[in-house]
Amino acid sequence: MSLSVRPILSALMRNRTGAVLVAMQVAIALAVLVNALYIVVQRIEKMQRPLGIDVDNIFVVQASGFTDRYDQTSSMREDIDYLRSLPGVVAASPSNGIPLSGSGSATTLTAHPGVHSTDGFNYYEVDEQGLDALGVRLVAGRNFRHGDIEPSRAKNDASSFVSNVILSRATALRLFGQDDPLGKAVYDDLGQSATVVGIVDPVIGAWVGDRHPDWVMFMSRLPSGRYGAVRYLVRTRPGARDAAMQQAESHLSRSNPDRVITFVRTLNYFRDLSYLGDRSMGIYLLTVTLLMVAVTCLGIFALATFNVTTRTRQIGTRRAVGARRADIVQYFLVENGLITTAGVVGGCALALATGYWLSIQYELPRLNLYFLVGGVLLLWGIGQLAALQPARRAATVPPSVATRNV
């Protein structure tokens, strides 16, 4: 028995309220599904990007002096000597900031003196073991030497630069393009210069949410410890981190009565805290999307069930004039397919408009059309599955129903 779409459209137009509401539901669900999944994938890619740091084997110690007798320079040297002597420690270095923590220091840089720049570059003041303490990979040039390390800046002195710096590859590309940066000078906002002696890649700085978190610079200088706080980055061999942390905290908390150990934490702690918002957003968006798709499926199922219930006699009549069960199933699936198709067409326009608005409002990448095509196929297929059970129930209506008066 041949199936014509025209009678189906006529039947839908006679009872169009339910069909229009379900089509709108499908359109909204598609727009939310596509854009939410695209944002979630971006967050996952962000959390899985290479950090360039041996996060799992690093812990951070922060100490703060609180008496007039506190000598930061001697205390820093004693602490570093002790930390480097611990079993399993590969390297340790003082640092002005903590990678992946959401808190650090930044400065402007240019490749030419007198040129104003608004680009901000995350920087770390470290000694000759700074790179090893982070486990970053030197890809060109050399590491800092002991003789390169300059003393801490005087308090409240933000005007001094250093002689040597190591740049991330992303920073070098920003400043020098494809030119070899080694041996060249970089300039701070006061026009003071430093020589580039090495390049590391990859590395992520303190702010994982920045547009350019890999714009990083290492300075050959002991941190000044503003506000009396000094941080140490300690990297151990795999499996030795927790034991070294316990020993460090126990010893350092008792070794100097003029300062206090503020915290001893793993670098995993700071990384997880920085990515907490991205992880929570991904879970929230996935939950809302799944609930919306489930509600849409229920709407399609309810409409198909309603249509079957109100057309029982019509179905019986069609069975009586020769329609097979497969024809009845096909009829309701085609009807649902028309409603769902109308919904996904409207949903495509709504998804693209929403994606454009998000890209303008929140500086997100434009919606990838692969996600739109995948969302259309997924939602259309789910919609047909939702209507399958009511359609199969309609096929069980016997021809004798057509002769009933009630």
C-alpha positions in Angstrom: 0.0 0.0 0.0 1.6 3.3 -1.1 2.0 6.1 1.3 1.3 9.7 0.3 2.7 12.6 2.4 -0.2 14.9 1.5 -2.8 13.3 3.7 -0.4 13.3 6.6 0.2 17.0 6.2 -3.5 17.6 6.1 -4.0 15.7 9.3 -1.2 17.7 11.0 -2.7 21.0 9.9 -6.1 20.0 11.4 -4.4 19.3 14.7 -1.4 21.6 14.5 -1.1 22.9 18.0 0.6 19.8 19.4 2.8 19.4 16.3 4.0 23.1 16.5 4.8 22.8 20.2 6.8 19.6 19.6 8.6 21.2 16.6 9.5 24.2 18.8 10.7 21.9 21.5 12.9 20.1 19.0 14.3 23.4 17.7 15.3 24.6 21.2 16.7 21.3 22.1 18.9 21.2 19.0 20.2 24.7 19.6 21.0 24.0 23.2 22.5 20.5 22.4 24.8 21.7 19.7 26.2 24.8 21.4 26.5 23.1 24.8 28.4 20.2 23.4 30.7 22.5 21.5 31.4 24.5 24.6 32.0 21.3 26.6 34.4 20.0 24.0 36.3 23.3 24.1 36.6 23.0 27.9 37.8 19.4 27.7 40.4 20.4 25.1 41.5 23.2 27.4 41.9 20.9 30.3 43.8 18.3 28.3 46.2 20.7 26.5 49.9 20.1 27.2 51.1 22.0 30.3 54.8 21.4 29.8 55.2 21.0 33.6 55.7 17.9 35.6 52.6 18.6 37.6 52.3 15.2 39.3 55.7 15.3 40.9 55.8 18.9 42.2 54.9 20.5 45.5 54.9 24.1 46.6 56.0 25.6 49.9 55.1 29.1 50.9 56.8 30.7 53.9 56.2 34.2 55.4 58.4 36.1 57.8 56.7 38.0 60.6 59.4 39.5 62.8 62.0 42.2 62.5 64.8 39.6 62.8 63.6 37.7 59.7 66.4 37.8 57.0 64.8 36.7 53.8 68.0 36.1 51.8 69.7 33.8 54.4 66.4 32.1 55.2 65.8 31.4 51.5 69.2 30.0 51.0 68.9 27.7 54.1 65.5 26.5 52.9 66.6 25.8 49.4 69.7 23.9 50.6 67.5 21.8 52.8 64.9 21.1 50.2 67.5 20.0 47.6 69.0 17.6 50.2 65.8 15.7 50.7 65.7 12.1 49.4 64.0 11.9 46.0 64.2 15.6 45.2 65.3 16.4 41.6 65.4 20.2 41.9 64.1 23.0 44.0 64.0 26.8 43.3 62.5 29.9 44.9 59.8 31.5 42.8 57.7 34.6 42.9 54.6 32.7 41.5 52.9 29.4 41.3 52.1 28.0 37.8 48.5 27.0 37.1 47.4 28.7 40.3 45.5 31.7 39.0 47.8 34.1 40.8 51.1 35.4 39.6 53.0 38.3 38.1 52.9 39.8 34.6 54.7 42.5 32.6 54.8 44.0 29.2 57.5 43.2 26.7 58.6 44.4 23.3 61.3 43.5 20.9 62.2 47.1 20.2 63.0 49.9 22.6 60.5 52.8 22.8 57.6 50.7 21.4 54.5 50.7 23.5 52.8 47.3 24.0 49.8 46.2 25.9 50.6 42.5 25.7 51.0 41.0 29.1 53.5 38.2 29.7 53.5 36.0 32.8 56.9 35.9 34.4 58.7 33.9 37.0 61.8 34.9 39.0 63.8 31.7 39.6 67.4 30.5 40.1 69.5 28.1 38.1 67.2 25.2 39.0 64.0 26.9 38.2 63.4 25.1 34.9 64.4 21.7 36.4 62.1 22.4 39.3 59.2 22.7 36.9 60.3 20.0 34.5 59.9 22.2 31.5 61.7 21.3 28.3 64.5 23.5 27.0 64.3 23.4 23.2 66.9 26.0 22.3 69.8 27.9 23.9 70.9 27.3 27.5 69.6 27.2 31.0 70.5 29.8 33.6 73.9 29.4 35.3 74.6 30.1 38.9 76.5 33.3 38.0 73.4 34.6 36.0 71.2 34.8 39.1 70.8 38.3 40.4 69.8 39.2 44.0 66.3 40.0 45.0 65.0 43.5 44.2 64.7 46.0 46.9 61.2 46.2 48.4 58.8 48.4 46.5 61.3 48.5 43.6 59.4 47.6 40.5 61.7 49.4 38.0 64.6 47.0 37.7 65.0 44.4 34.9 67.4 41.5 34.6 70.3 40.6 32.4 69.1 37.3 31.1 65.7 35.8 30.4 64.3 32.5 29.0 61.2 32.7 26.9 58.5 30.3 26.0 58.3 29.5 22.3 54.9 31.3 22.2 56.4 34.4 23.7 59.3 34.3 21.2 56.9 34.0 18.3 54.9 36.9 19.5 57.9 39.2 19.9 60.2 38.0 17.1 58.0 36.1 14.6 60.0 33.4 12.8 63.4 35.1 13.6 65.8 33.3 15.9 65.3 35.0 19.3 68.5 33.7 20.9 70.9 36.5 21.7 68.4 39.2 21.0 67.2 41.7 23.5 63.7 42.2 24.9 62.6 45.4 26.5 60.3 46.2 29.5 58.0 49.2 29.6 60.8 51.4 30.9 63.0 50.5 27.9 65.4 48.3 29.9 66.8 45.3 28.1 67.5 41.7 28.8 69.1 39.1 26.6 67.3 36.0 25.5 69.4 32.9 26.4 67.0 30.1 26.0 63.6 28.9 24.7 61.3 26.4 26.4 58.2 24.7 25.0 55.6 23.9 25.9 54.7 25.7 29.1 51.6 27.2 30.7 51.7 30.1 33.1 49.6 31.0 36.2 46.4 31.9 34.4 44.9 28.9 32.5 41.9 31.0 31.4 44.0 33.6 29.6 43.7 34.0 25.8 47.5 33.3 25.7 48.4 31.3 28.8 51.6 30.2 27.1 53.1 33.7 27.0 55.7 33.1 29.7 59.1 34.4 30.6 61.6 33.3 33.2 63.9 35.8 34.9 67.3 35.0 36.3 66.7 36.6 39.7 65.8 35.6 43.2 62.2 36.6 44.1 61.8 39.7 46.2 59.2 38.1 48.4 56.8 41.0 48.6 54.6 41.1 51.7 57.1 38.7 53.3 56.1 35.7 51.4 58.5 33.4 49.6 57.5 30.3 47.5 59.6 27.3 46.7 58.9 24.9 43.8 60.1 21.4 44.6 60.2 18.6 42.0 60.8 15.0 43.0 61.2 11.6 41.3 58.0 9.8 40.6 56.6 8.3 43.8 58.7 10.4 46.2 56.6 13.6 46.3 54.4 12.8 49.3 57.2 11.6 51.6 59.3 14.7 50.7 56.3 17.0 51.4 55.9 15.6 54.9 59.6 15.9 55.7 59.8 19.4 54.3 56.7 20.6 56.2 57.9 19.0 59.5 61.4 20.5 59.2 60.7 24.0 57.8 57.9 24.7 60.3 60.5 24.2 63.2 63.7 25.5 61.6 63.1 29.2 61.8 61.2 30.9 64.6 61.0 34.2 62.7 58.8 32.9 59.9 55.7 30.6 59.4 55.0 28.0 56.8 51.8 29.2 55.2 51.1 26.0 53.2 52.7 23.0 51.6 50.6 21.8 48.7 50.9 19.8 45.6 50.8 21.5 42.2 47.9 19.2 41.3 45.9 21.1 44.0 46.4 24.4 42.2 45.8 22.9 38.7 42.5 21.3 39.8 41.4 24.5 41.5 42.1 26.5 38.4 40.2 24.1 36.2 37.3 23.7 38.7 35.1 26.2 36.9 35.6 24.6 33.5 34.9 21.1 34.9 31.8 22.4 36.7 30.5 24.2 33.6 31.0 21.0 31.5 29.0 18.9 34.0 26.3 21.5 34.3 25.9 21.9 30.5 25.9 18.2 29.9 23.2 17.7 32.6 21.0 20.4 31.3 21.4 19.2 27.7 20.6 15.6 28.6 17.5 16.7 30.6 16.3 18.9 27.6 16.8 16.0 25.1 14.9 13.7 27.5 12.0 16.2 27.8 12.0 16.5 24.0 11.8 12.8 23.6 8.9 12.6 26.1 7.1 15.4 24.1 7.5 13.4 20.9 6.4 10.2 22.6 3.4 12.0 24.1 2.3 13.5 20.8 2.6 10.2 19.0 0.7 8.4 21.7 -2.1 11.1 21.6 -2.4 10.8 17.8 -2.7 7.0 18.0 -5.3 7.2 20.8 -7.5 9.7 19.0 -7.2 7.9 15.6 -8.0 4.4 16.7 -11.1 4.2 14.5 -9.3 5.7 11.5 -6.5 3.2 11.9 -9.0 0.3 12.1 -10.6 1.6 8.9 -7.3 1.6 7.1 -6.6 -1.9 8.3 -10.0 -2.9 7.0 -9.3 -1.6 3.5 -6.0 -3.5 3.3 -3.3 -1.6 5.1 -0.7 -3.8 6.6 0.8 -3.3 10.1 4.0 -2.0 8.4 2.0 0.6 6.6 0.5 1.9 9.9 4.0 2.0 11.5 5.3 3.8 8.5 2.5 6.4 8.6 3.2 7.5 12.1 6.9 7.5 11.7 6.6 9.7 8.6 4.3 12.0 10.5 6.7 12.3 13.3 9.6 12.7 10.8 7.9 15.7 9.3 7.4 17.3 12.7 11.0 16.6 13.7 12.3 17.8 10.4 10.5 21.1 10.8 11.9 21.3 14.3 15.5 20.7 13.2 15.3 23.1 10.4 14.2 25.8 12.8 16.8 24.5 15.3 19.6 24.9 12.8 18.8 28.6 12.4 18.5 29.0 16.1 21.7 27.1 16.8 23.7 29.3 14.3 22.2 32.5 15.7 23.0 31.4 19.3 26.5 30.4 18.4 27.1 33.7 16.7 25.8 35.6 19.8 28.1 33.5 22.1 31.1 34.2 19.9 30.5 37.9 20.0 29.4 38.2 23.6 32.0 35.9 25.2 34.7 35.8 22.5 34.2 32.1 21.9 35.1 30.4 18.6 32.3 30.2 16.0 30.2 27.1 16.1 31.7 24.2 14.2 29.3 23.0 11.5 30.3 19.4 12.2 28.6 19.7 15.6 25.4 21.1 13.9 25.3 18.2 11.4 25.9 15.6 14.2 23.3 17.2 16.4 20.7 17.1 13.6 21.3 13.5 12.9 21.3 12.6 16.6 18.1 14.5 17.5 16.3 13.3 14.4 17.2 9.7 15.1 16.2 10.0 18.8 12.9 11.5 17.8 12.1 8.6 15.5 13.0 6.1 18.3 10.7 8.0 20.7 7.8 7.6 18.2 8.5 4.0 17.4 6.7 2.4 20.3 3.4 4.3 19.8 3.6 3.6 16.1 4.0 -0.1 16.8 1.0 0.0 19.2 -1.1 1.6 16.5 -0.2 -1.3 14.2 -1.9 -3.7 16.6 -5.3 -2.0 16.2 -7.6 -4.7 14.6 -9.8 -3.9 11.6 -13.0 -4.6 13.6 -12.5 -1.3 15.5 -13.8 0.4 12.3 -17.3 -1.1 12.8 -17.7 0.0 16.5 -20.1 2.8 17.2 -18.5 3.8 20.4 
